[in-house]
Amino acid sequence: MRFLIALLACATLAGCSGAYSRAINAGVDDARITSEAYDPSRQLAVDVHRPVPGAALPPVVVFLHGGSWRHGEREGYRFVGER
């Protein structure tokens, strides 16, 4: 029975990844994010998060999600740059 409940939970969460991404990124200021293409032929780009105007310059953070360059979307991780 526990196995079936766990399987159902995994299936439900897998189908809700878009809703999860929207919820976790709620409140992100998209006006301070620009997308810069570095290899347009392969559709590869990087999101650049700019600090709040007037704030002290923060350290540079490079975040790579574990998608092996094949899975996932940059938009799902905008909350990382916001924080």
C-alpha positions in Angstrom: 0.0 0.0 0.0 2.8 2.4 0.8 4.4 1.7 -2.5 1.2 2.6 -4.3 0.8 5.9 -2.4 4.5 6.8 -3.1 4.0 6.0 -6.8 0.8 8.1 -7.0 2.6 11.0 -5.2 5.5 10.8 -7.7 3.2 10.7 -10.7 1.2 13.7 -9.3 4.3 15.8 -8.7 5.7 15.0 -12.1 2.6 16.3 -13.7 2.6 19.5 -11.7 6.2 20.7 -12.5 4.9 23.7 -14.3 2.7 24.7 -11.4 5.5 24.1 -9.0 7.9 26.3 -11.1 5.3 29.2 -11.2 4.7 29.0 -7.5 8.4 28.9 -6.5 9.2 31.8 -8.8 6.3 34.0 -7.6 7.5 37.5 -6.8 10.6 37.4 -9.0 11.2 40.8 -10.6 11.6 39.8 -14.3 12.5 43.4 -15.2 16.0 42.8 -13.7 16.6 39.6 -15.7 18.0 39.5 -19.2 18.6 36.5 -21.3 21.9 36.4 -23.3 22.4 33.9 -26.0 25.9 32.4 -26.2 25.3 29.7 -28.8 22.2 30.5 -30.8 22.7 27.5 -33.1 22.2 25.2 -30.1 19.6 27.5 -28.5 21.9 28.0 -25.4 21.6 31.1 -23.3 22.3 32.4 -19.9 20.0 34.5 -17.6 21.7 37.5 -16.1 20.2 38.8 -12.9 21.0 42.4 -12.2 21.1 43.8 -8.6 18.5 46.2 -7.3 19.4 49.8 -8.3 21.3 51.6 -5.6 22.2 48.4 -3.7 25.7 47.4 -2.9 27.2 45.1 -5.6 26.7 41.5 -4.5 29.2 38.8 -5.2 29.0 37.0 -8.5 27.2 33.7 -8.3 27.1 31.1 -11.1 24.3 28.6 -10.9 24.1 25.5 -13.1 21.2 23.2 -12.6 21.8 19.4 -13.0 20.1 18.9 -16.3 23.1 17.7 -18.3 22.5 20.5 -20.8 19.4 18.4 -22.0 16.7 18.7 -19.3 15.1 21.5 -17.4 14.6 25.1 -18.2 16.3 28.3 -16.9 13.0 29.8 -16.2 12.4 27.3 -13.4 15.3 28.5 -11.4 14.8 32.3 -11.5 14.2 32.3 -7.7 17.9 31.4 -7.2 19.0 34.6 -8.9 16.4 36.7 -7.1 17.6 35.6 -3.7 
